[in-house]
């Protein structure tokens, strides 16, 4: 379930791409640490580790959009808020269990891995193209 940062995930904005590399590294760590049978505290710490960087990255990305008066800023912020909520829901799901379950692993795949890939390839590439153009 690991993500490889490749040309399909490049936005053309070096700062965003560098941050995406770090974000993907943290998502990959999460997928490694969140397998059924792993200790709950390891998964919780890794989720927190992911969220710390995610919040930093989202603020940076939104600041870039504000500076360039990106017209879809609010919609992009809404997308970020959905991701933050999904990760909080995952954390709550994990707190209710003894550790990562099959359902939790599947939710990580859908709500973190797939969301991130889709977000970068669509939303973030649009931002980078807009910033480069203006």
C-alpha positions as CSV (number, residue, x, y, z in Angstrom):
1,X,0.0,0.0,0.0
2,X,3.1,2.2,-0.2
3,X,3.1,5.3,-2.4
4,X,6.0,6.2,-4.7
5,X,6.6,9.8,-5.5
6,X,7.0,9.9,-9.2
7,X,6.4,12.3,-12.2
8,X,2.6,11.7,-11.9
9,X,2.7,13.3,-8.5
10,X,4.9,16.2,-9.5
11,X,3.2,19.6,-9.5
12,X,6.0,21.6,-10.9
13,X,6.3,23.7,-7.8
14,X,9.4,22.7,-5.9
15,X,8.2,23.7,-2.5
16,X,5.0,21.8,-2.8
17,X,6.7,18.8,-4.3
18,X,9.3,18.7,-1.5
19,X,6.5,18.8,1.1
20,X,4.5,16.1,-0.8
21,X,7.6,13.9,-0.6
22,X,7.7,14.3,3.1
23,X,4.0,13.8,3.5
24,X,4.1,10.6,1.4
25,X,7.0,9.3,3.5
26,X,4.8,9.8,6.6
27,X,1.8,8.2,4.9
28,X,4.0,5.2,4.0
29,X,5.2,5.0,7.6
30,X,1.5,4.9,8.6
31,X,0.7,2.1,6.2
32,X,3.7,0.2,7.6
33,X,2.7,0.7,11.2
34,X,-1.0,0.1,10.7
35,X,-1.3,-3.5,10.0
36,X,-3.6,-5.9,11.9
37,X,-1.8,-7.1,15.0
38,X,0.5,-4.1,15.5
39,X,0.4,-2.3,18.8
40,X,-2.2,0.4,19.1
41,X,0.2,3.0,20.5
42,X,2.5,2.6,17.5
43,X,-0.4,3.3,15.1
44,X,-1.6,6.2,17.3
45,X,1.9,7.8,17.3
46,X,2.2,7.4,13.6
47,X,-1.2,9.0,13.0
48,X,-0.1,11.9,15.2
49,X,3.2,12.1,13.3
50,X,1.3,12.3,10.0
51,X,-1.1,14.9,11.3
52,X,1.6,17.2,12.6
53,X,3.2,17.5,9.1
54,X,-0.2,17.6,7.3
55,X,-1.2,20.7,9.3
56,X,2.1,22.4,8.5
57,X,1.8,21.5,4.8
58,X,-1.8,22.5,4.5
59,X,-1.1,25.9,6.1
60,X,1.8,26.5,3.7
61,X,-0.2,25.5,0.7
62,X,-3.1,27.7,1.7
63,X,-0.8,30.6,2.3
64,X,0.7,30.2,-1.2
65,X,-2.9,30.2,-2.6
66,X,-3.8,33.4,-0.6
67,X,-0.7,35.2,-1.8
68,X,-1.6,34.4,-5.4
69,X,-5.3,35.1,-4.9
70,X,-6.2,31.6,-6.1
71,X,-9.9,31.6,-7.0
72,X,-10.6,28.1,-5.6
73,X,-8.9,28.7,-2.3
74,X,-12.1,28.0,-0.2
75,X,-12.9,24.8,-2.0
76,X,-9.2,23.7,-1.5
77,X,-9.5,24.5,2.2
78,X,-12.7,22.5,2.3
79,X,-10.8,19.5,0.8
80,X,-8.1,19.9,3.4
81,X,-10.7,20.0,6.2
82,X,-12.2,16.8,5.0
83,X,-8.8,15.1,5.1
84,X,-8.2,16.4,8.7
85,X,-11.6,15.1,9.7
86,X,-11.0,11.7,8.1
87,X,-7.7,11.3,10.0
88,X,-9.4,12.4,13.3
89,X,-12.1,9.7,12.5
90,X,-9.3,7.1,12.0
91,X,-7.8,8.1,15.3
92,X,-11.1,7.7,17.1
93,X,-11.6,4.4,15.3
94,X,-8.2,3.2,16.5
95,X,-8.9,4.4,20.1
96,X,-12.0,2.2,20.2
97,X,-10.0,-1.0,19.2
98,X,-7.1,-3.0,20.7
99,X,-5.0,-2.0,17.7
100,X,-5.3,-1.8,13.9
101,X,-8.0,-4.0,12.4
102,X,-8.7,-5.0,8.9
103,X,-11.5,-2.3,8.7
104,X,-9.0,0.3,10.0
105,X,-6.4,-0.7,7.4
106,X,-9.0,-0.4,4.7
107,X,-10.1,3.0,6.0
108,X,-6.5,4.2,5.9
109,X,-6.2,3.0,2.3
110,X,-9.3,4.8,1.3
111,X,-9.2,8.0,3.4
112,X,-5.5,8.6,3.5
113,X,-3.7,6.9,0.6
114,X,-6.3,7.3,-2.1
115,X,-7.4,10.7,-1.0
116,X,-3.8,12.0,-1.0
117,X,-3.1,10.7,-4.5
118,X,-6.3,12.1,-5.9
119,X,-5.8,15.5,-4.1
120,X,-2.2,15.9,-5.4
121,X,-3.0,14.8,-9.0
122,X,-6.1,17.1,-9.3
123,X,-6.2,19.9,-6.7
124,X,-2.6,20.6,-6.1
125,X,-1.6,20.4,-9.7
126,X,-4.2,23.0,-10.5
127,X,-2.8,25.3,-7.8
128,X,0.8,24.9,-9.0
129,X,-0.3,25.6,-12.6
130,X,-2.2,28.7,-11.5
131,X,0.7,30.0,-9.4
132,X,3.2,29.4,-12.2
133,X,0.9,31.2,-14.7
134,X,0.4,34.3,-12.4
